[in-house]
């Protein structure tokens, strides 16, 4: 029987987008069916394998996308979202494979489900790009999400604080605005995809918050002050409004966490 660590590493080492989606789905299915051992016998790579395209640029060299009004602008925005979901597949499987030995089995349950969701999100957005005459890889992208993962590879509390509780939580704030833009452009297909993604992302942020608080309780740390200190240390951006407070509350990420940083 293969180990869960081996399955997670295989997802991370698969560069082709379609093959990565298939590997993610297979790993999640095999874990759910009891075909993978809860064993952490191999390390995760420092960086995941990436396809030849898209070209990865520093964030400050990324071309302006506009606001999604024109078809070209909408395609650029969908491409950017697809790249986020593609990177999120690796983030979820790295979370399970790198840190799973520090938690009960339910930790792996949650992050493999997250990884399978992210694979589904990417597949939906990639299909939408093709319906619009484009494809994933047709435009440049940046690797900022994995930069955050690399900076927190040594500390699960830092990883949970920054990736699900800052970066994914920001998606809860921005996605409703993005949905409105596509609705205004009468792009109901993309609206439906983004509505599904928003619903799932609430669960992903909830998983991050739950396991962050569980680890804090285990180590006798105060969650909100610990989170603030970790974000100040490891997150290079700013915590700023607008905040989707209702979605954040549903995910357990209350204003007690982020209000002080937002006001500083």
KEKE-3310 file (N, C-alpha, C; in steps of 0.2 Angstrom, whole numbers, plus 5000, padded with zeros to 4 digits):
npx = (5004:5003:5009:5001:5010:5018:5008:5004:5016:5017:5007:5012:5023:5019:5019:5010:4995:4982:4985:4989:4977:4970:4979:4977:4963:4963:4972:4964:4953:4958:4963:4951:4945:4952:4964:4977:4991:4992:5005:5020:5032:5041:5048:5041:5043:5054:5049:5034:5032:5031:5021:5027:5021:5009:5021:5030:5030:5038:5027:5026:5029:5018:5006:4993:4976:4964:4946:4938:4927:4927:4928:4941:4946:4939:4943:4956:4955:4949:4959:4969:4962:4961:4974:4977:4969:4975:4988:4983:4980:4992:4996:4986:4989:5002:5001:4994:5004:5016:5014:5005:5009:5009:4996:4979:4971:4961:4965:4972:4961:4953:4962:4965:4952:4950:4960:4955:4944:4950:4956:4945:4939:4949:4948:4936:4937:4947:4941:4931:4939:4943:4931:4929:4939:4952:4965:4972:4988:4990:4993:5004:5008:5010:5020:5016:5008:5014:5027:5023:5020:5033:5040:5034:5036:5042:5035:5019:5009:5012:5010:4996:4991:4994:4991:4978:4971:4974:4977:4967:4956:4956:4951:4937:4933:4935:4929:4915:4913:4920:4911:4900:4905:4906:4892:4887:4892:4884:4888:4884:4888:4901:4898:4891:4901:4910:4902:4900:4914:4916:4907:4913:4926:4923:4922:4935:4943:4937:4942:4956:4956:4950:4960:4971:4967:4966:4979:4985:4978:4983:4996:4995:4994:4988:4975:4972:4981:4993:4991:4991:5004:5011:5007:5011:5025:5027:5019:5019:5010:4996:4983:4968:4952:4940:4930:4922:4913:4902:4905:4917:4915:4907:4916:4923:4933:4934:4932:4940:4952:4957:4954:4963:4975:4970:4968:4980)
npy = (4994:5011:5026:5040:5052:5049:5049:5063:5069:5065:5072:5085:5084:5083:5090:5093:5101:5095:5082:5084:5087:5075:5067:5073:5071:5057:5054:5059:5051:5038:5040:5042:5030:5021:5016:5021:5023:5030:5037:5045:5045:5051:5066:5082:5091:5106:5115:5114:5105:5113:5117:5121:5132:5143:5157:5162:5177:5190:5198:5212:5214:5209:5210:5223:5219:5225:5227:5217:5220:5220:5206:5201:5206:5199:5186:5187:5189:5177:5168:5172:5168:5154:5151:5154:5144:5132:5133:5132:5118:5112:5118:5113:5099:5099:5104:5093:5083:5088:5092:5083:5073:5079:5080:5073:5060:5067:5079:5076:5071:5083:5092:5085:5084:5098:5099:5091:5099:5111:5106:5103:5116:5122:5114:5118:5131:5131:5124:5134:5144:5138:5137:5150:5152:5152:5146:5138:5144:5153:5166:5176:5173:5174:5168:5170:5164:5152:5157:5161:5149:5143:5151:5148:5135:5128:5129:5124:5132:5145:5143:5139:5151:5161:5155:5149:5157:5171:5172:5164:5168:5181:5179:5177:5190:5196:5189:5190:5203:5201:5192:5200:5208:5199:5196:5208:5208:5199:5186:5172:5159:5159:5166:5156:5147:5154:5157:5144:5141:5151:5147:5134:5139:5145:5134:5130:5140:5139:5126:5129:5139:5131:5121:5129:5135:5123:5119:5129:5128:5116:5119:5129:5142:5159:5161:5173:5183:5176:5173:5186:5190:5180:5183:5196:5193:5184:5187:5197:5207:5218:5218:5223:5232:5230:5219:5203:5201:5192:5180:5177:5176:5164:5155:5155:5164:5177:5195:5198:5192:5199:5213:5222:5222:5227:5240:5245)
npz = (5000:4995:5003:5010:5010:4999:4989:4989:4986:4973:4966:4968:4960:4947:4932:4921:4918:4916:4919:4933:4939:4937:4945:4957:4960:4960:4971:4981:4981:4983:4996:5003:5001:5008:5003:5004:5015:5031:5033:5033:5024:5015:5009:5005:4989:4987:4978:4968:4952:4937:4922:4905:4901:4909:4907:4921:4930:4939:4951:4950:4936:4929:4916:4915:4919:4917:4921:4917:4909:4894:4882:4881:4892:4902:4899:4902:4916:4920:4917:4926:4938:4936:4936:4950:4956:4951:4957:4970:4971:4973:4985:4994:4994:4998:5010:5017:5015:5020:5033:5039:5048:5060:5066:5069:5059:5053:5049:5037:5030:5028:5020:5009:5003:5001:4991:4981:4978:4973:4962:4954:4953:4945:4934:4929:4926:4917:4907:4904:4899:4887:4880:4877:4868:4872:4883:4897:4901:4891:4894:4904:4921:4939:4953:4966:4976:4979:4983:4996:5002:5002:5011:5023:5025:5035:5046:5053:5059:5054:5041:5040:5045:5035:5022:5021:5029:5026:5012:5005:5012:5007:4995:4998:5000:4988:4978:4977:4971:4959:4954:4952:4941:4931:4930:4926:4913:4907:4908:4912:4913:4918:4930:4937:4939:4947:4958:4964:4967:4977:4987:4990:4995:5007:5015:5014:5020:5033:5036:5037:5048:5058:5060:5063:5075:5083:5083:5090:5103:5107:5109:5118:5115:5112:5100:5092:5094:5091:5078:5072:5075:5067:5054:5053:5052:5041:5030:5016:5011:5013:5026:5021:5019:5006:5017:5017:5028:5033:5026:5030:5044:5043:5041:5052:5054:5062:5066:5076:5073:5062:5063:5070:5063:5051:5054:5057)
capx = (5000:5007:5008:4998:5015:5020:5003:5004:5022:5016:5003:5016:5029:5016:5018:5005:4989:4977:4988:4989:4970:4969:4982:4974:4957:4965:4974:4959:4948:4961:4963:4944:4943:4957:4970:4983:4992:4993:5012:5024:5039:5044:5047:5038:5048:5054:5044:5031:5033:5026:5021:5031:5017:5011:5027:5029:5033:5037:5020:5027:5029:5012:5002:4987:4971:4958:4941:4933:4921:4928:4929:4948:4947:4936:4947:4962:4953:4947:4965:4972:4959:4963:4981:4976:4966:4980:4993:4980:4980:4998:4996:4983:4992:5008:4999:4993:5010:5021:5012:5000:5011:5008:4989:4975:4970:4956:4969:4973:4954:4951:4966:4964:4946:4952:4964:4951:4940:4954:4957:4938:4939:4954:4946:4930:4939:4951:4936:4928:4944:4943:4925:4930:4944:4959:4967:4977:4995:4990:4995:5008:5005:5015:5020:5016:5005:5019:5031:5020:5021:5040:5042:5031:5037:5045:5030:5013:5005:5013:5007:4989:4990:4995:4988:4970:4968:4975:4976:4961:4951:4955:4946:4930:4931:4935:4925:4908:4914:4921:4904:4896:4907:4904:4885:4886:4894:4880:4892:4881:4892:4907:4895:4889:4907:4913:4898:4902:4920:4915:4904:4919:4931:4922:4924:4943:4945:4935:4947:4962:4955:4949:4967:4975:4965:4967:4986:4986:4976:4988:5003:4994:4995:4981:4975:4971:4988:4998:4990:4993:5012:5014:5005:5016:5031:5027:5014:5022:5005:4993:4976:4964:4946:4933:4930:4916:4912:4898:4908:4923:4912:4905:4923:4926:4938:4930:4935:4945:4958:4960:4953:4968:4980:4967:4968:4987)
capy = (5000:5017:5031:5047:5056:5047:5052:5070:5071:5063:5077:5091:5083:5082:5097:5095:5103:5089:5076:5086:5087:5068:5064:5075:5067:5050:5053:5060:5045:5033:5041:5041:5023:5017:5013:5025:5022:5036:5036:5051:5042:5054:5073:5086:5095:5113:5118:5109:5105:5118:5116:5126:5138:5150:5160:5165:5183:5194:5202:5219:5214:5206:5215:5225:5215:5228:5225:5211:5222:5217:5199:5200:5207:5193:5180:5188:5188:5170:5165:5173:5164:5148:5150:5153:5137:5128:5133:5130:5111:5110:5121:5108:5093:5100:5105:5087:5079:5091:5093:5078:5069:5083:5080:5067:5059:5071:5084:5074:5071:5090:5095:5081:5087:5104:5098:5089:5105:5115:5103:5104:5123:5123:5111:5122:5138:5130:5123:5140:5148:5135:5139:5157:5153:5153:5141:5140:5145:5157:5172:5175:5172:5175:5163:5173:5159:5147:5160:5161:5142:5142:5155:5145:5127:5125:5130:5123:5138:5150:5141:5140:5158:5165:5153:5149:5163:5177:5172:5161:5173:5187:5177:5178:5197:5199:5185:5193:5209:5198:5189:5206:5210:5195:5196:5214:5207:5194:5180:5168:5153:5161:5168:5150:5144:5158:5156:5137:5142:5155:5142:5130:5142:5146:5128:5129:5145:5136:5121:5132:5142:5126:5118:5134:5135:5117:5119:5134:5125:5110:5122:5134:5149:5162:5161:5179:5186:5172:5174:5193:5190:5176:5187:5202:5191:5180:5190:5203:5212:5221:5216:5229:5231:5228:5212:5200:5199:5186:5174:5176:5173:5158:5151:5155:5170:5183:5202:5197:5191:5204:5220:5226:5223:5231:5247:5247)
capz = (5000:4995:5008:5009:5008:4992:4984:4989:4982:4966:4964:4967:4955:4941:4929:4916:4922:4916:4923:4940:4941:4938:4951:4964:4961:4962:4978:4986:4980:4986:5003:5005:5000:5012:4999:5006:5022:5035:5034:5030:5023:5010:5010:4999:4986:4989:4974:4963:4945:4933:4915:4902:4901:4908:4909:4927:4930:4946:4952:4947:4929:4926:4913:4918:4916:4916:4925:4915:4905:4888:4882:4882:4899:4905:4898:4906:4923:4921:4917:4932:4943:4934:4939:4957:4958:4949:4962:4976:4971:4976:4992:4998:4995:5002:5017:5019:5015:5024:5040:5041:5054:5067:5067:5068:5052:5050:5045:5030:5027:5026:5015:5002:5001:4998:4985:4976:4976:4969:4955:4951:4951:4940:4928:4927:4924:4911:4902:4902:4894:4880:4877:4875:4863:4875:4887:4903:4899:4885:4897:4909:4928:4944:4958:4973:4981:4981:4987:5003:5005:5003:5017:5029:5024:5042:5052:5051:5061:5049:5034:5041:5046:5029:5016:5021:5034:5023:5005:5003:5015:5003:4989:5000:4999:4981:4973:4976:4967:4953:4951:4949:4935:4925:4929:4922:4906:4905:4907:4917:4914:4923:4937:4940:4941:4953:4964:4966:4970:4983:4992:4993:4998:5014:5019:5015:5026:5039:5038:5040:5055:5063:5062:5067:5082:5086:5085:5096:5109:5109:5111:5123:5112:5111:5093:5088:5094:5088:5071:5071:5075:5061:5048:5052:5051:5035:5025:5013:5009:5018:5027:5020:5017:5009:5020:5017:5035:5033:5023:5035:5050:5042:5041:5059:5054:5065:5066:5082:5070:5057:5063:5072:5057:5046:5056:5059)
cpx = (5004:5005:5005:5004:5017:5014:5003:5010:5021:5012:5008:5021:5026:5015:5012:4998:4983:4979:4988:4982:4968:4972:4979:4967:4958:4967:4969:4954:4952:4962:4956:4942:4948:4963:4976:4984:4994:5000:5015:5031:5043:5043:5044:5043:5048:5049:5040:5033:5028:5027:5026:5027:5011:5018:5025:5033:5033:5030:5021:5028:5023:5008:4995:4981:4964:4953:4936:4927:4921:4929:4936:4949:4945:4940:4954:4961:4952:4954:4969:4969:4960:4970:4981:4974:4971:4986:4990:4980:4986:4999:4992:4986:4999:5007:4998:5000:5015:5020:5007:5002:5010:5001:4986:4974:4965:4959:4970:4966:4952:4955:4966:4957:4947:4955:4960:4946:4944:4955:4950:4937:4943:4951:4940:4932:4943:4946:4932:4933:4943:4936:4925:4936:4951:4960:4972:4984:4996:4993:5000:5005:5011:5014:5020:5013:5011:5025:5029:5021:5028:5042:5039:5032:5040:5040:5023:5008:5006:5010:4999:4987:4990:4991:4981:4967:4969:4973:4970:4955:4950:4950:4939:4928:4931:4930:4918:4908:4916:4915:4900:4898:4905:4896:4883:4887:4890:4883:4890:4885:4898:4904:4894:4896:4910:4909:4899:4909:4920:4912:4909:4924:4930:4924:4932:4946:4943:4940:4954:4961:4954:4956:4972:4973:4966:4975:4988:4984:4980:4994:5002:4995:4988:4981:4975:4978:4993:4997:4992:5001:5014:5012:5010:5023:5032:5023:5017:5017:5002:4986:4972:4957:4945:4934:4923:4915:4908:4901:4914:4920:4910:4911:4926:4932:4935:4935:4940:4952:4961:4959:4959:4973:4977:4968:4975:4990)
cpy = (5006:5021:5037:5052:5055:5050:5059:5072:5070:5069:5083:5090:5082:5089:5098:5096:5098:5083:5077:5085:5079:5065:5066:5071:5060:5049:5054:5054:5039:5034:5039:5034:5018:5014:5016:5024:5029:5036:5042:5049:5045:5062:5076:5090:5102:5117:5113:5110:5109:5116:5122:5133:5138:5152:5163:5171:5186:5198:5209:5219:5211:5212:5217:5221:5219:5225:5220:5214:5219:5210:5197:5201:5202:5187:5181:5187:5180:5166:5166:5169:5157:5146:5150:5146:5132:5127:5131:5122:5109:5112:5116:5102:5093:5101:5098:5083:5081:5091:5088:5074:5073:5083:5074:5066:5064:5077:5083:5074:5078:5093:5091:5083:5094:5104:5096:5095:5109:5112:5104:5111:5124:5120:5115:5128:5137:5128:5129:5144:5145:5137:5146:5158:5153:5146:5143:5139:5150:5164:5171:5175:5173:5169:5165:5168:5154:5150:5160:5154:5141:5146:5152:5137:5124:5125:5129:5129:5144:5149:5142:5147:5162:5162:5153:5155:5170:5177:5170:5166:5179:5185:5178:5185:5199:5195:5188:5199:5206:5195:5194:5208:5206:5195:5203:5213:5201:5187:5175:5162:5154:5163:5161:5147:5147:5157:5149:5138:5146:5151:5137:5133:5144:5140:5127:5134:5142:5130:5124:5135:5136:5123:5122:5134:5129:5116:5124:5131:5120:5113:5128:5141:5152:5164:5168:5183:5182:5173:5181:5193:5186:5180:5193:5199:5188:5183:5197:5209:5215:5218:5222:5227:5232:5220:5210:5197:5192:5180:5172:5173:5166:5153:5152:5160:5176:5189:5202:5196:5197:5211:5225:5227:5227:5239:5250:5251)
cpz = (5000:5001:5006:5007:5001:4987:4984:4985:4975:4963:4963:4962:4948:4938:4925:4920:4922:4920:4931:4942:4942:4944:4957:4965:4963:4969:4983:4986:4984:4993:5006:5005:5005:5009:5000:5013:5025:5037:5030:5030:5018:5011:5004:4996:4988:4984:4969:4956:4942:4926:4912:4901:4906:4910:4916:4928:4937:4946:4949:4939:4925:4922:4916:4914:4914:4921:4923:4911:4898:4888:4883:4889:4904:4905:4902:4914:4925:4921:4923:4938:4942:4937:4947:4959:4956:4955:4969:4976:4975:4983:4996:4999:4998:5009:5020:5020:5019:5031:5043:5047:5060:5069:5067:5060:5049:5047:5038:5026:5024:5020:5009:4999:4998:4992:4979:4973:4971:4962:4951:4949:4945:4933:4925:4923:4917:4905:4899:4897:4887:4877:4874:4870:4865:4878:4892:4900:4893:4887:4902:4916:4933:4949:4965:4978:4983:4985:4995:5006:5006:5010:5023:5029:5031:5047:5050:5053:5056:5043:5035:5042:5040:5023:5016:5024:5031:5016:5003:5006:5010:4997:4991:4999:4992:4976:4972:4971:4960:4950:4948:4942:4929:4924:4925:4914:4903:4904:4913:4918:4919:4930:4940:4943:4948:4959:4967:4970:4977:4989:4995:4997:5005:5018:5019:5020:5032:5041:5041:5047:5060:5065:5065:5074:5086:5088:5090:5103:5111:5112:5116:5121:5111:5103:5089:5088:5091:5080:5068:5070:5069:5055:5047:5050:5044:5029:5022:5012:5015:5019:5027:5018:5009:5012:5019:5024:5036:5031:5028:5042:5049:5042:5047:5060:5056:5065:5071:5079:5066:5058:5065:5067:5052:5047:5057:5052)
residu = (UNK:UNK:UNK:UNK:UNK:UNK:UNK:UNK:UNK:UNK:UNK:UNK:UNK:UNK:UNK:UNK:UNK:UNK:UNK:UNK:UNK:UNK:UNK:UNK:UNK:UNK:UNK:UNK:UNK:UNK:UNK:UNK:UNK:UNK:UNK:UNK:UNK:UNK:UNK:UNK:UNK:UNK:UNK:UNK:UNK:UNK:UNK:UNK:UNK:UNK:UNK:UNK:UNK:UNK:UNK:UNK:UNK:UNK:UNK:UNK:UNK:UNK:UNK:UNK:UNK:UNK:UNK:UNK:UNK:UNK:UNK:UNK:UNK:UNK:UNK:UNK:UNK:UNK:UNK:UNK:UNK:UNK:UNK:UNK:UNK:UNK:UNK:UNK:UNK:UNK:UNK:UNK:UNK:UNK:UNK:UNK:UNK:UNK:UNK:UNK:UNK:UNK:UNK:UNK:UNK:UNK:UNK:UNK:UNK:UNK:UNK:UNK:UNK:UNK:UNK:UNK:UNK:UNK:UNK:UNK:UNK:UNK:UNK:UNK:UNK:UNK:UNK:UNK:UNK:UNK:UNK:UNK:UNK:UNK:UNK:UNK:UNK:UNK:UNK:UNK:UNK:UNK:UNK:UNK:UNK:UNK:UNK:UNK:UNK:UNK:UNK:UNK:UNK:UNK:UNK:UNK:UNK:UNK:UNK:UNK:UNK:UNK:UNK:UNK:UNK:UNK:UNK:UNK:UNK:UNK:UNK:UNK:UNK:UNK:UNK:UNK:UNK:UNK:UNK:UNK:UNK:UNK:UNK:UNK:UNK:UNK:UNK:UNK:UNK:UNK:UNK:UNK:UNK:UNK:UNK:UNK:UNK:UNK:UNK:UNK:UNK:UNK:UNK:UNK:UNK:UNK:UNK:UNK:UNK:UNK:UNK:UNK:UNK:UNK:UNK:UNK:UNK:UNK:UNK:UNK:UNK:UNK:UNK:UNK:UNK:UNK:UNK:UNK:UNK:UNK:UNK:UNK:UNK:UNK:UNK:UNK:UNK:UNK:UNK:UNK:UNK:UNK:UNK:UNK:UNK:UNK:UNK:UNK:UNK:UNK:UNK:UNK:UNK:UNK:UNK:UNK:UNK:UNK:UNK:UNK:UNK:UNK:UNK:UNK)
# end
